[in-house]
Amino acid sequence: MLWRYAGEPVPTAFLDAYGDAASVTSYAQQPMAWAVGAGLIQGITGDTLRPQGQASRVQVSTILQRFIETFN
C-alpha cells in the first residue's frame, strides 16, 4: 500500500541478504525491496523478514512512523 502511495518507486535494495526472501510472493518482491531500501522494514532479525507472518500493532506503527518521517 505504501509503495503504491509513494508512486511505485524503483527499489534501492535487494532481498538476497535475507534467508527467507524466497517466501516473498512475486507481486510483493518489488514493494518489499523498496520498503527495505527505504528503511521502513528492517527485518525480524538481521537475516529474516518473515514475509508470511503477521505484523504486530507495534511493527505496523513503526513502519508507518518511519514512512511519515521519511516521505513527509
N, CA, C, O and CB atoms as a CASP TS submission, in Angstrom:
PFRMAT TS
TARGET T0000
AUTHOR 0000-0000-0000
METHOD Language model
MODEL 1
PARENT N/A
ATOM      1  N   MET     1       0.817  -1.186   0.000  1.00  0.00           N
ATOM      2  CA  MET     1       0.000   0.000   0.000  1.00  0.00           C
ATOM      3  C   MET     1       0.869   1.260   0.000  1.00  0.00           C
ATOM      4  O   MET     1       0.648   2.183  -0.785  1.00  0.00           O
ATOM      5  CB  MET     1      -0.934  -0.008   1.201  1.00  0.00           C
ATOM      6  N   LEU     2       1.851   1.281   0.887  1.00  0.00           N
ATOM      7  CA  LEU     2       2.712   2.462   0.982  1.00  0.00           C
ATOM      8  C   LEU     2       3.543   2.646  -0.280  1.00  0.00           C
ATOM      9  O   LEU     2       3.785   3.775  -0.708  1.00  0.00           O
ATOM     10  CB  LEU     2       3.631   2.353   2.198  1.00  0.00           C
ATOM     11  N   TRP     3       3.977   1.545  -0.874  1.00  0.00           N
ATOM     12  CA  TRP     3       4.751   1.602  -2.122  1.00  0.00           C
ATOM     13  C   TRP     3       3.920   2.261  -3.223  1.00  0.00           C
ATOM     14  O   TRP     3       4.419   3.122  -3.948  1.00  0.00           O
ATOM     15  CB  TRP     3       5.197   0.176  -2.561  1.00  0.00           C
ATOM     16  N   ARG     4       2.674   1.864  -3.347  1.00  0.00           N
ATOM     17  CA  ARG     4       1.796   2.483  -4.362  1.00  0.00           C
ATOM     18  C   ARG     4       1.539   3.953  -4.028  1.00  0.00           C
ATOM     19  O   ARG     4       1.550   4.803  -4.919  1.00  0.00           O
ATOM     20  CB  ARG     4       0.446   1.717  -4.459  1.00  0.00           C
ATOM     21  N   TYR     5       1.309   4.252  -2.758  1.00  0.00           N
ATOM     22  CA  TYR     5       1.078   5.632  -2.334  1.00  0.00           C
ATOM     23  C   TYR     5       2.281   6.510  -2.658  1.00  0.00           C
ATOM     24  O   TYR     5       2.129   7.678  -3.013  1.00  0.00           O
ATOM     25  CB  TYR     5       0.774   5.686  -0.831  1.00  0.00           C
ATOM     26  N   ALA     6       3.470   5.942  -2.534  1.00  0.00           N
ATOM     27  CA  ALA     6       4.703   6.690  -2.817  1.00  0.00           C
ATOM     28  C   ALA     6       4.972   6.815  -4.311  1.00  0.00           C
ATOM     29  O   ALA     6       5.967   7.419  -4.710  1.00  0.00           O
ATOM     30  CB  ALA     6       5.889   6.018  -2.142  1.00  0.00           C
ATOM     31  N   GLY     7       4.099   6.252  -5.141  1.00  0.00           N
ATOM     32  CA  GLY     7       4.243   6.378  -6.586  1.00  0.00           C
ATOM     33  C   GLY     7       4.993   5.227  -7.235  1.00  0.00           C
ATOM     34  O   GLY     7       5.528   5.371  -8.334  1.00  0.00           O
ATOM     35  N   GLU     8       5.035   4.075  -6.552  1.00  0.00           N
ATOM     36  CA  GLU     8       5.704   2.878  -7.051  1.00  0.00           C
ATOM     37  C   GLU     8       7.162   3.139  -7.433  1.00  0.00           C
ATOM     38  O   GLU     8       7.572   2.862  -8.560  1.00  0.00           O
ATOM     39  CB  GLU     8       4.953   2.332  -8.247  1.00  0.00           C
ATOM     40  N   PRO     9       7.942   3.674  -6.487  1.00  0.00           N
ATOM     41  CA  PRO     9       9.347   3.978  -6.779  1.00  0.00           C
ATOM     42  C   PRO     9      10.171   2.708  -7.023  1.00  0.00           C
ATOM     43  O   PRO     9       9.812   1.620  -6.572  1.00  0.00           O
ATOM     44  CB  PRO     9       9.958   4.778  -5.627  1.00  0.00           C
ATOM     45  N   VAL    10      11.252   2.871  -7.727  1.00  0.00           N
ATOM     46  CA  VAL    10      12.155   1.762  -8.014  1.00  0.00           C
ATOM     47  C   VAL    10      12.886   1.383  -6.727  1.00  0.00           C
ATOM     48  O   VAL    10      13.412   2.257  -6.039  1.00  0.00           O
ATOM     49  CB  VAL    10      13.168   2.137  -9.145  1.00  0.00           C
ATOM     50  N   PRO    11      12.925   0.099  -6.394  1.00  0.00           N
ATOM     51  CA  PRO    11      13.631  -0.318  -5.175  1.00  0.00           C
ATOM     52  C   PRO    11      15.120  -0.001  -5.242  1.00  0.00           C
ATOM     53  O   PRO    11      15.733  -0.013  -6.310  1.00  0.00           O
ATOM     54  CB  PRO    11      13.436  -1.813  -4.939  1.00  0.00           C
ATOM     55  N   THR    12      15.678   0.281  -4.075  1.00  0.00           N
ATOM     56  CA  THR    12      17.112   0.570  -3.993  1.00  0.00           C
ATOM     57  C   THR    12      17.850  -0.512  -3.226  1.00  0.00           C
ATOM     58  O   THR    12      19.031  -0.354  -2.916  1.00  0.00           O
ATOM     59  CB  THR    12      17.346   1.926  -3.333  1.00  0.00           C
ATOM     60  N   ALA    13      17.176  -1.605  -2.916  1.00  0.00           N
ATOM     61  CA  ALA    13      17.792  -2.692  -2.151  1.00  0.00           C
ATOM     62  C   ALA    13      17.414  -4.030  -2.780  1.00  0.00           C
ATOM     63  O   ALA    13      16.496  -4.125  -3.594  1.00  0.00           O
ATOM     64  CB  ALA    13      17.351  -2.643  -0.658  1.00  0.00           C
ATOM     65  N   PHE    14      18.145  -5.044  -2.378  1.00  0.00           N
ATOM     66  CA  PHE    14      17.856  -6.409  -2.789  1.00  0.00           C
ATOM     67  C   PHE    14      17.516  -7.210  -1.543  1.00  0.00           C
ATOM     68  O   PHE    14      17.971  -6.885  -0.446  1.00  0.00           O
ATOM     69  CB  PHE    14      19.059  -7.043  -3.560  1.00  0.00           C
ATOM     70  N   LEU    15      16.729  -8.238  -1.708  1.00  0.00           N
ATOM     71  CA  LEU    15      16.323  -9.052  -0.574  1.00  0.00           C
ATOM     72  C   LEU    15      17.219 -10.264  -0.382  1.00  0.00           C
ATOM     73  O   LEU    15      16.959 -11.086   0.497  1.00  0.00           O
ATOM     74  CB  LEU    15      14.899  -9.496  -0.746  1.00  0.00           C
ATOM     75  N   ASP    16      18.266 -10.390  -1.182  1.00  0.00           N
ATOM     76  CA  ASP    16      19.140 -11.557  -1.147  1.00  0.00           C
ATOM     77  C   ASP    16      19.775 -11.808   0.218  1.00  0.00           C
ATOM     78  O   ASP    16      20.097 -12.952   0.540  1.00  0.00           O
ATOM     79  CB  ASP    16      20.215 -11.402  -2.168  1.00  0.00           C
ATOM     80  N   ALA    17      19.960 -10.782   1.014  1.00  0.00           N
ATOM     81  CA  ALA    17      20.612 -10.928   2.317  1.00  0.00           C
ATOM     82  C   ALA    17      19.723 -11.634   3.338  1.00  0.00           C
ATOM     83  O   ALA    17      20.195 -12.038   4.400  1.00  0.00           O
ATOM     84  CB  ALA    17      21.014  -9.566   2.849  1.00  0.00           C
ATOM     85  N   TYR    18      18.455 -11.781   3.022  1.00  0.00           N
ATOM     86  CA  TYR    18      17.511 -12.389   3.950  1.00  0.00           C
ATOM     87  C   TYR    18      17.279 -13.851   3.572  1.00  0.00           C
ATOM     88  O   TYR    18      16.972 -14.161   2.421  1.00  0.00           O
ATOM     89  CB  TYR    18      16.176 -11.611   3.960  1.00  0.00           C
ATOM     90  N   GLY    19      17.424 -14.729   4.533  1.00  0.00           N
ATOM     91  CA  GLY    19      17.281 -16.161   4.295  1.00  0.00           C
ATOM     92  C   GLY    19      15.892 -16.572   3.845  1.00  0.00           C
ATOM     93  O   GLY    19      15.741 -17.606   3.194  1.00  0.00           O
ATOM     94  N   ASP    20      14.885 -15.798   4.172  1.00  0.00           N
ATOM     95  CA  ASP    20      13.518 -16.143   3.782  1.00  0.00           C
ATOM     96  C   ASP    20      12.995 -15.273   2.630  1.00  0.00           C
ATOM     97  O   ASP    20      11.784 -15.137   2.453  1.00  0.00           O
ATOM     98  CB  ASP    20      12.595 -16.011   4.982  1.00  0.00           C
ATOM     99  N   ALA    21      13.894 -14.696   1.863  1.00  0.00           N
ATOM    100  CA  ALA    21      13.498 -13.835   0.740  1.00  0.00           C
ATOM    101  C   ALA    21      12.658 -14.592  -0.289  1.00  0.00           C
ATOM    102  O   ALA    21      11.797 -14.003  -0.941  1.00  0.00           O
ATOM    103  CB  ALA    21      14.738 -13.248   0.061  1.00  0.00           C
ATOM    104  N   ALA    22      12.903 -15.884  -0.435  1.00  0.00           N
ATOM    105  CA  ALA    22      12.128 -16.679  -1.388  1.00  0.00           C
ATOM    106  C   ALA    22      10.664 -16.800  -0.972  1.00  0.00           C
ATOM    107  O   ALA    22       9.819 -17.168  -1.788  1.00  0.00           O
ATOM    108  CB  ALA    22      12.740 -18.066  -1.530  1.00  0.00           C
ATOM    109  N   SER    23      10.359 -16.497   0.276  1.00  0.00           N
ATOM    110  CA  SER    23       8.979 -16.560   0.763  1.00  0.00           C
ATOM    111  C   SER    23       8.163 -15.330   0.388  1.00  0.00           C
ATOM    112  O   SER    23       6.943 -15.325   0.553  1.00  0.00           O
ATOM    113  CB  SER    23       8.972 -16.728   2.259  1.00  0.00           C
ATOM    114  N   VAL    24       8.813 -14.302  -0.108  1.00  0.00           N
ATOM    115  CA  VAL    24       8.099 -13.105  -0.541  1.00  0.00           C
ATOM    116  C   VAL    24       7.411 -13.432  -1.860  1.00  0.00           C
ATOM    117  O   VAL    24       8.068 -13.825  -2.824  1.00  0.00           O
ATOM    118  CB  VAL    24       9.068 -11.871  -0.690  1.00  0.00           C
ATOM    119  N   THR    25       6.099 -13.274  -1.906  1.00  0.00           N
ATOM    120  CA  THR    25       5.367 -13.595  -3.124  1.00  0.00           C
ATOM    121  C   THR    25       5.809 -12.682  -4.263  1.00  0.00           C
ATOM    122  O   THR    25       6.310 -11.581  -4.036  1.00  0.00           O
ATOM    123  CB  THR    25       3.851 -13.471  -2.894  1.00  0.00           C
ATOM    124  N   SER    26       5.616 -13.154  -5.477  1.00  0.00           N
ATOM    125  CA  SER    26       6.138 -12.441  -6.645  1.00  0.00           C
ATOM    126  C   SER    26       5.597 -11.013  -6.745  1.00  0.00           C
ATOM    127  O   SER    26       6.345 -10.099  -7.095  1.00  0.00           O
ATOM    128  CB  SER    26       5.796 -13.206  -7.913  1.00  0.00           C
ATOM    129  N   TYR    27       4.321 -10.806  -6.446  1.00  0.00           N
ATOM    130  CA  TYR    27       3.760  -9.457  -6.570  1.00  0.00           C
ATOM    131  C   TYR    27       4.276  -8.504  -5.488  1.00  0.00           C
ATOM    132  O   TYR    27       4.166  -7.287  -5.634  1.00  0.00           O
ATOM    133  CB  TYR    27       2.241  -9.522  -6.506  1.00  0.00           C
ATOM    134  N   ALA    28       4.838  -9.046  -4.406  1.00  0.00           N
ATOM    135  CA  ALA    28       5.312  -8.207  -3.301  1.00  0.00           C
ATOM    136  C   ALA    28       6.822  -8.011  -3.307  1.00  0.00           C
ATOM    137  O   ALA    28       7.337  -7.277  -2.463  1.00  0.00           O
ATOM    138  CB  ALA    28       4.895  -8.811  -1.985  1.00  0.00           C
ATOM    139  N   GLN    29       7.545  -8.632  -4.218  1.00  0.00           N
ATOM    140  CA  GLN    29       9.002  -8.540  -4.205  1.00  0.00           C
ATOM    141  C   GLN    29       9.497  -7.109  -4.401  1.00  0.00           C
ATOM    142  O   GLN    29      10.355  -6.644  -3.651  1.00  0.00           O
ATOM    143  CB  GLN    29       9.584  -9.431  -5.282  1.00  0.00           C
ATOM    144  N   GLN    30       8.973  -6.420  -5.383  1.00  0.00           N
ATOM    145  CA  GLN    30       9.415  -5.045  -5.638  1.00  0.00           C
ATOM    146  C   GLN    30       9.023  -4.105  -4.492  1.00  0.00           C
ATOM    147  O   GLN    30       9.868  -3.337  -4.030  1.00  0.00           O
ATOM    148  CB  GLN    30       8.820  -4.536  -6.959  1.00  0.00           C
ATOM    149  N   PRO    31       7.774  -4.139  -4.018  1.00  0.00           N
ATOM    150  CA  PRO    31       7.433  -3.279  -2.881  1.00  0.00           C
ATOM    151  C   PRO    31       8.224  -3.609  -1.613  1.00  0.00           C
ATOM    152  O   PRO    31       8.600  -2.702  -0.871  1.00  0.00           O
ATOM    153  CB  PRO    31       5.959  -3.388  -2.589  1.00  0.00           C
ATOM    154  N   MET    32       8.479  -4.889  -1.359  1.00  0.00           N
ATOM    155  CA  MET    32       9.244  -5.269  -0.176  1.00  0.00           C
ATOM    156  C   MET    32      10.687  -4.791  -0.289  1.00  0.00           C
ATOM    157  O   MET    32      11.254  -4.289   0.681  1.00  0.00           O
ATOM    158  CB  MET    32       9.204  -6.788   0.025  1.00  0.00           C
ATOM    159  N   ALA    33      11.275  -4.944  -1.460  1.00  0.00           N
ATOM    160  CA  ALA    33      12.648  -4.461  -1.674  1.00  0.00           C
ATOM    161  C   ALA    33      12.706  -2.946  -1.495  1.00  0.00           C
ATOM    162  O   ALA    33      13.674  -2.429  -0.938  1.00  0.00           O
ATOM    163  CB  ALA    33      13.156  -4.856  -3.088  1.00  0.00           C
ATOM    164  N   TRP    34      11.693  -2.238  -1.958  1.00  0.00           N
ATOM    165  CA  TRP    34      11.639  -0.789  -1.776  1.00  0.00           C
ATOM    166  C   TRP    34      11.538  -0.443  -0.292  1.00  0.00           C
ATOM    167  O   TRP    34      12.243   0.445   0.187  1.00  0.00           O
ATOM    168  CB  TRP    34      10.447  -0.189  -2.550  1.00  0.00           C
ATOM    169  N   ALA    35      10.665  -1.139   0.436  1.00  0.00           N
ATOM    170  CA  ALA    35      10.474  -0.859   1.858  1.00  0.00           C
ATOM    171  C   ALA    35      11.755  -1.118   2.654  1.00  0.00           C
ATOM    172  O   ALA    35      12.072  -0.375   3.582  1.00  0.00           O
ATOM    173  CB  ALA    35       9.329  -1.710   2.415  1.00  0.00           C
ATOM    174  N   VAL    36      12.483  -2.163   2.293  1.00  0.00           N
ATOM    175  CA  VAL    36      13.751  -2.455   2.961  1.00  0.00           C
ATOM    176  C   VAL    36      14.774  -1.371   2.609  1.00  0.00           C
ATOM    177  O   VAL    36      15.469  -0.866   3.491  1.00  0.00           O
ATOM    178  CB  VAL    36      14.281  -3.864   2.555  1.00  0.00           C
ATOM    179  N   GLY    37      14.868  -1.015   1.337  1.00  0.00           N
ATOM    180  CA  GLY    37      15.816   0.006   0.907  1.00  0.00           C
ATOM    181  C   GLY    37      15.527   1.374   1.494  1.00  0.00           C
ATOM    182  O   GLY    37      16.445   2.150   1.760  1.00  0.00           O
ATOM    183  N   ALA    38      14.250   1.669   1.695  1.00  0.00           N
ATOM    184  CA  ALA    38      13.857   2.963   2.263  1.00  0.00           C
ATOM    185  C   ALA    38      13.988   2.986   3.781  1.00  0.00           C
ATOM    186  O   ALA    38      13.821   4.033   4.407  1.00  0.00           O
ATOM    187  CB  ALA    38      12.425   3.294   1.870  1.00  0.00           C
ATOM    188  N   GLY    39      14.288   1.835   4.372  1.00  0.00           N
ATOM    189  CA  GLY    39      14.441   1.760   5.815  1.00  0.00           C
ATOM    190  C   GLY    39      13.143   1.600   6.579  1.00  0.00           C
ATOM    191  O   GLY    39      13.129   1.712   7.805  1.00  0.00           O
ATOM    192  N   LEU    40      12.050   1.340   5.873  1.00  0.00           N
ATOM    193  CA  LEU    40      10.766   1.166   6.542  1.00  0.00           C
ATOM    194  C   LEU    40      10.697  -0.176   7.246  1.00  0.00           C
ATOM    195  O   LEU    40      10.108  -0.299   8.320  1.00  0.00           O
ATOM    196  CB  LEU    40       9.623   1.295   5.544  1.00  0.00           C
ATOM    197  N   ILE    41      11.303  -1.183   6.630  1.00  0.00           N
ATOM    198  CA  ILE    41      11.332  -2.532   7.190  1.00  0.00           C
ATOM    199  C   ILE    41      12.784  -2.927   7.354  1.00  0.00           C
ATOM    200  O   ILE    41      13.584  -2.798   6.428  1.00  0.00           O
ATOM    201  CB  ILE    41      10.564  -3.557   6.284  1.00  0.00           C
ATOM    202  N   GLN    42      13.120  -3.409   8.544  1.00  0.00           N
ATOM    203  CA  GLN    42      14.494  -3.807   8.810  1.00  0.00           C
ATOM    204  C   GLN    42      14.618  -5.294   9.080  1.00  0.00           C
ATOM    205  O   GLN    42      15.727  -5.793   9.271  1.00  0.00           O
ATOM    206  CB  GLN    42      15.039  -3.033   9.977  1.00  0.00           C
ATOM    207  N   GLY    43      13.525  -5.998   9.100  1.00  0.00           N
ATOM    208  CA  GLY    43      13.538  -7.432   9.334  1.00  0.00           C
ATOM    209  C   GLY    43      13.296  -7.781  10.790  1.00  0.00           C
ATOM    210  O   GLY    43      13.448  -6.949  11.684  1.00  0.00           O
ATOM    211  N   ILE    44      12.921  -9.015  11.002  1.00  0.00           N
ATOM    212  CA  ILE    44      12.679  -9.514  12.349  1.00  0.00           C
ATOM    213  C   ILE    44      14.014  -9.730  13.052  1.00  0.00           C
ATOM    214  O   ILE    44      14.183  -9.381  14.221  1.00  0.00           O
ATOM    215  CB  ILE    44      11.854 -10.830  12.314  1.00  0.00           C
ATOM    216  N   THR    45      14.961 -10.315  12.314  1.00  0.00           N
ATOM    217  CA  THR    45      16.341 -10.449  12.775  1.00  0.00           C
ATOM    218  C   THR    45      17.224  -9.886  11.672  1.00  0.00           C
ATOM    219  O   THR    45      16.712  -9.338  10.696  1.00  0.00           O
ATOM    220  CB  THR    45      16.713 -11.954  13.111  1.00  0.00           C
ATOM    221  N   GLY    46      18.514 -10.007  11.806  1.00  0.00           N
ATOM    222  CA  GLY    46      19.423  -9.480  10.795  1.00  0.00           C
ATOM    223  C   GLY    46      19.311 -10.157   9.445  1.00  0.00           C
ATOM    224  O   GLY    46      19.721  -9.592   8.431  1.00  0.00           O
ATOM    225  N   ASP    47      18.754 -11.373   9.419  1.00  0.00           N
ATOM    226  CA  ASP    47      18.666 -12.092   8.136  1.00  0.00           C
ATOM    227  C   ASP    47      17.306 -12.727   7.877  1.00  0.00           C
ATOM    228  O   ASP    47      17.207 -13.646   7.064  1.00  0.00           O
ATOM    229  CB  ASP    47      19.718 -13.161   8.086  1.00  0.00           C
ATOM    230  N   THR    48      16.253 -12.258   8.548  1.00  0.00           N
ATOM    231  CA  THR    48      14.904 -12.754   8.275  1.00  0.00           C
ATOM    232  C   THR    48      13.904 -11.613   8.203  1.00  0.00           C
ATOM    233  O   THR    48      13.964 -10.655   8.974  1.00  0.00           O
ATOM    234  CB  THR    48      14.477 -13.757   9.345  1.00  0.00           C
ATOM    235  N   LEU    49      12.989 -11.740   7.264  1.00  0.00           N
ATOM    236  CA  LEU    49      11.906 -10.764   7.113  1.00  0.00           C
ATOM    237  C   LEU    49      10.577 -11.300   7.645  1.00  0.00           C
ATOM    238  O   LEU    49       9.722 -10.536   8.095  1.00  0.00           O
ATOM    239  CB  LEU    49      11.755 -10.373   5.645  1.00  0.00           C
ATOM    240  N   ARG    50      10.417 -12.608   7.589  1.00  0.00           N
ATOM    241  CA  ARG    50       9.162 -13.280   7.940  1.00  0.00           C
ATOM    242  C   ARG    50       7.988 -12.712   7.135  1.00  0.00           C
ATOM    243  O   ARG    50       7.005 -12.252   7.715  1.00  0.00           O
ATOM    244  CB  ARG    50       8.885 -13.141   9.448  1.00  0.00           C
ATOM    245  N   PRO    51       8.089 -12.744   5.793  1.00  0.00           N
ATOM    246  CA  PRO    51       7.066 -12.130   4.950  1.00  0.00           C
ATOM    247  C   PRO    51       5.694 -12.800   5.001  1.00  0.00           C
ATOM    248  O   PRO    51       4.696 -12.170   4.652  1.00  0.00           O
ATOM    249  CB  PRO    51       7.538 -12.122   3.554  1.00  0.00           C
ATOM    250  N   GLN    52       5.624 -14.039   5.421  1.00  0.00           N
ATOM    251  CA  GLN    52       4.334 -14.721   5.501  1.00  0.00           C
ATOM    252  C   GLN    52       3.726 -14.645   6.893  1.00  0.00           C
ATOM    253  O   GLN    52       2.635 -15.170   7.117  1.00  0.00           O
ATOM    254  CB  GLN    52       4.487 -16.167   5.093  1.00  0.00           C
ATOM    255  N   GLY    53       4.415 -13.999   7.835  1.00  0.00           N
ATOM    256  CA  GLY    53       3.910 -13.861   9.196  1.00  0.00           C
ATOM    257  C   GLY    53       2.967 -12.678   9.326  1.00  0.00           C
ATOM    258  O   GLY    53       2.776 -11.911   8.383  1.00  0.00           O
ATOM    259  N   GLN    54       2.392 -12.545  10.484  1.00  0.00           N
ATOM    260  CA  GLN    54       1.521 -11.406  10.752  1.00  0.00           C
ATOM    261  C   GLN    54       2.292 -10.339  11.492  1.00  0.00           C
ATOM    262  O   GLN    54       3.062 -10.639  12.404  1.00  0.00           O
ATOM    263  CB  GLN    54       0.285 -11.832  11.558  1.00  0.00           C
ATOM    264  N   ALA    55       2.091  -9.098  11.104  1.00  0.00           N
ATOM    265  CA  ALA    55       2.762  -7.974  11.755  1.00  0.00           C
ATOM    266  C   ALA    55       1.980  -7.583  13.006  1.00  0.00           C
ATOM    267  O   ALA    55       0.749  -7.540  13.001  1.00  0.00           O
ATOM    268  CB  ALA    55       2.894  -6.760  10.784  1.00  0.00           C
ATOM    269  N   SER    56       2.708  -7.306  14.057  1.00  0.00           N
ATOM    270  CA  SER    56       2.063  -6.841  15.283  1.00  0.00           C
ATOM    271  C   SER    56       1.674  -5.372  15.136  1.00  0.00           C
ATOM    272  O   SER    56       2.094  -4.696  14.197  1.00  0.00           O
ATOM    273  CB  SER    56       2.997  -7.037  16.505  1.00  0.00           C
ATOM    274  N   ARG    57       0.888  -4.904  16.054  1.00  0.00           N
ATOM    275  CA  ARG    57       0.479  -3.497  16.057  1.00  0.00           C
ATOM    276  C   ARG    57       1.696  -2.591  16.178  1.00  0.00           C
ATOM    277  O   ARG    57       1.762  -1.550  15.524  1.00  0.00           O
ATOM    278  CB  ARG    57      -0.508  -3.220  17.206  1.00  0.00           C
ATOM    279  N   VAL    58       2.652  -2.976  17.005  1.00  0.00           N
ATOM    280  CA  VAL    58       3.868  -2.181  17.190  1.00  0.00           C
ATOM    281  C   VAL    58       4.687  -2.139  15.903  1.00  0.00           C
ATOM    282  O   VAL    58       5.221  -1.089  15.545  1.00  0.00           O
ATOM    283  CB  VAL    58       4.716  -2.753  18.340  1.00  0.00           C
ATOM    284  N   GLN    59       4.790  -3.267  15.206  1.00  0.00           N
ATOM    285  CA  GLN    59       5.547  -3.301  13.956  1.00  0.00           C
ATOM    286  C   GLN    59       4.914  -2.410  12.897  1.00  0.00           C
ATOM    287  O   GLN    59       5.616  -1.675  12.202  1.00  0.00           O
ATOM    288  CB  GLN    59       5.648  -4.732  13.437  1.00  0.00           C
ATOM    289  N   VAL    60       3.603  -2.469  12.770  1.00  0.00           N
ATOM    290  CA  VAL    60       2.909  -1.641  11.784  1.00  0.00           C
ATOM    291  C   VAL    60       3.036  -0.165  12.127  1.00  0.00           C
ATOM    292  O   VAL    60       3.260   0.656  11.238  1.00  0.00           O
ATOM    293  CB  VAL    60       1.434  -2.035  11.696  1.00  0.00           C
ATOM    294  N   SER    61       2.897   0.181  13.390  1.00  0.00           N
ATOM    295  CA  SER    61       3.022   1.595  13.762  1.00  0.00           C
ATOM    296  C   SER    61       4.443   2.094  13.525  1.00  0.00           C
ATOM    297  O   SER    61       4.633   3.258  13.170  1.00  0.00           O
ATOM    298  CB  SER    61       2.629   1.803  15.238  1.00  0.00           C
ATOM    299  N   THR    62       5.442   1.239  13.713  1.00  0.00           N
ATOM    300  CA  THR    62       6.827   1.621  13.442  1.00  0.00           C
ATOM    301  C   THR    62       7.033   1.872  11.953  1.00  0.00           C
ATOM    302  O   THR    62       7.680   2.846  11.566  1.00  0.00           O
ATOM    303  CB  THR    62       7.795   0.532  13.937  1.00  0.00           C
ATOM    304  N   ILE    63       6.488   1.005  11.129  1.00  0.00           N
ATOM    305  CA  ILE    63       6.602   1.180   9.671  1.00  0.00           C
ATOM    306  C   ILE    63       5.928   2.481   9.241  1.00  0.00           C
ATOM    307  O   ILE    63       6.486   3.243   8.451  1.00  0.00           O
ATOM    308  CB  ILE    63       5.969  -0.024   8.920  1.00  0.00           C
ATOM    309  N   LEU    64       4.735   2.731   9.760  1.00  0.00           N
ATOM    310  CA  LEU    64       4.021   3.968   9.405  1.00  0.00           C
ATOM    311  C   LEU    64       4.767   5.202   9.886  1.00  0.00           C
ATOM    312  O   LEU    64       4.842   6.199   9.168  1.00  0.00           O
ATOM    313  CB  LEU    64       2.610   3.957   9.995  1.00  0.00           C
ATOM    314  N   GLN    65       5.322   5.148  11.095  1.00  0.00           N
ATOM    315  CA  GLN    65       6.083   6.279  11.612  1.00  0.00           C
ATOM    316  C   GLN    65       7.308   6.544  10.745  1.00  0.00           C
ATOM    317  O   GLN    65       7.601   7.696  10.426  1.00  0.00           O
ATOM    318  CB  GLN    65       6.504   6.024  13.065  1.00  0.00           C
ATOM    319  N   ARG    66       8.024   5.498  10.364  1.00  0.00           N
ATOM    320  CA  ARG    66       9.199   5.664   9.506  1.00  0.00           C
ATOM    321  C   ARG    66       8.807   6.234   8.156  1.00  0.00           C
ATOM    322  O   ARG    66       9.524   7.067   7.602  1.00  0.00           O
ATOM    323  CB  ARG    66       9.925   4.330   9.322  1.00  0.00           C
ATOM    324  N   PHE    67       7.665   5.790   7.613  1.00  0.00           N
ATOM    325  CA  PHE    67       7.197   6.308   6.320  1.00  0.00           C
ATOM    326  C   PHE    67       6.907   7.801   6.422  1.00  0.00           C
ATOM    327  O   PHE    67       7.335   8.581   5.572  1.00  0.00           O
ATOM    328  CB  PHE    67       5.931   5.548   5.850  1.00  0.00           C
ATOM    329  N   ILE    68       6.185   8.191   7.456  1.00  0.00           N
ATOM    330  CA  ILE    68       5.835   9.598   7.636  1.00  0.00           C
ATOM    331  C   ILE    68       7.092  10.450   7.810  1.00  0.00           C
ATOM    332  O   ILE    68       7.206  11.523   7.216  1.00  0.00           O
ATOM    333  CB  ILE    68       4.904   9.768   8.849  1.00  0.00           C
ATOM    334  N   GLU    69       8.022   9.975   8.618  1.00  0.00           N
ATOM    335  CA  GLU    69       9.253  10.746   8.851  1.00  0.00           C
ATOM    336  C   GLU    69      10.126  10.841   7.603  1.00  0.00           C
ATOM    337  O   GLU    69      10.823  11.836   7.407  1.00  0.00           O
ATOM    338  CB  GLU    69      10.052  10.120   9.982  1.00  0.00           C
ATOM    339  N   THR    70      10.091   9.821   6.770  1.00  0.00           N
ATOM    340  CA  THR    70      10.944   9.781   5.586  1.00  0.00           C
ATOM    341  C   THR    70      10.320  10.508   4.400  1.00  0.00           C
ATOM    342  O   THR    70      11.026  11.195   3.661  1.00  0.00           O
ATOM    343  CB  THR    70      11.235   8.346   5.208  1.00  0.00           C
ATOM    344  N   PHE    71       9.027  10.370   4.209  1.00  0.00           N
ATOM    345  CA  PHE    71       8.383  10.869   2.991  1.00  0.00           C
ATOM    346  C   PHE    71       7.444  12.037   3.217  1.00  0.00           C
ATOM    347  O   PHE    71       6.645  12.355   2.335  1.00  0.00           O
ATOM    348  CB  PHE    71       7.631   9.770   2.342  1.00  0.00           C
ATOM    349  N   ASN    72       7.512  12.673   4.348  1.00  0.00           N
ATOM    350  CA  ASN    72       6.640  13.797   4.599  1.00  0.00           C
ATOM    351  C   ASN    72       7.386  15.105   4.640  1.00  0.00           C
ATOM    352  O   ASN    72       6.778  16.156   4.845  1.00  0.00           O
ATOM    353  CB  ASN    72       5.905  13.598   5.872  1.00  0.00           C
TER
END
